[in-house]
Amino acid sequence: TYGRLTSLFSLIQTVGSPIVGTLLDRIGPRKTSILVYGASALGYWMLSHATSPGMLYWSKVPMLLQHAFLVGQATVSRSCNDDSNEMDA
């Protein structure tokens, strides 16, 4: 069961990465960050209340949007000035 759960999580992460990238382009890093952290909170809440293997699998579905590092990278790259290596204030 653990191997299947881990494989499902990896598959969901692989599918979710381009979705989060598209959201970053369309709605921006601030709103995407809210979605990403909300999805993570929902997934962890579901995981904490899981009482069966099926619920463990369902708790991984919100993790589709769990890409906070990707959002952080986009935020930093958008705040950098193209003419220099300094950050904008």
N, C-alpha and C positions, 0 to 999 in steps of 0.2 A: 504494500500500500504506500509506503514512504517513497519508493522509487517512482511509482506512478504519479504521486502528488508532486514530486519535484519535477518530473518531466512535464506535467501540465503547467506548472508555474513557469518553466522555461519557455514553453510554447506561447503562453499568454504574454510573456514579456517580449518575445520576438514579434508577435503580432501588434502589440501595443506601441512599440517604439515609433513606427511610421505614423500612427494615429496621433500620438502626442506631438510629433514634428509638424504635422499638418495643423493641429490646433495652435501651436506656437506661431505659425505663419499667419493664420487667419484671425485669431483673437488676441494674440500677444502673450508675453510671458507672465504678466500679473494674473490674468484670468485663468491661464493654463495652470499656474501654480496653485490657485485655489482648487481647481478640479483635481489636480494630482494629489494634493494633501487630503482633500475630502475623500477621494477614492481609497487612499491608503488607510484613513481612519475607519471607513466603512469595512474594508477588508479585514483589518485587525479586530474590529468589533465582532464581525461575523465569526472570525477564527476563535475569539475568546468565548463565544457562546455555542460553539459546535459541540454536539453531543453524539454525532455519528460520522462515519467516514464520508457519507454523502455530503454532509454539511461542511466538512473540511474541504472537499473539492469545490463546492459553491463559494467558499470564502476566498478562493483564488481569483474569481471572476473580476471583482473590482480592481485587482492588481494589474489589470490591463492598462491602467493609466498610471501605474506607479513608476514614474520616471523623473524623480525630483532632480537627479544629477543633470539630466538632459536640459531641464528647464533652467537650472542654475547656469549651465554653460551658455545657453542662449541669452540669458539676462546679462551676463558679463560681456559677451561679445557685442551686444547691442549698446552697452554703456561705454565701450571703448571708442576712442576717437580714431578715425582712419588715418589721420596725419601724423600721429605720434603713438608712443607706447604707454601714455599716461591715461588714467581713468578720468572720466568726466565727473565733476562733483555734483 
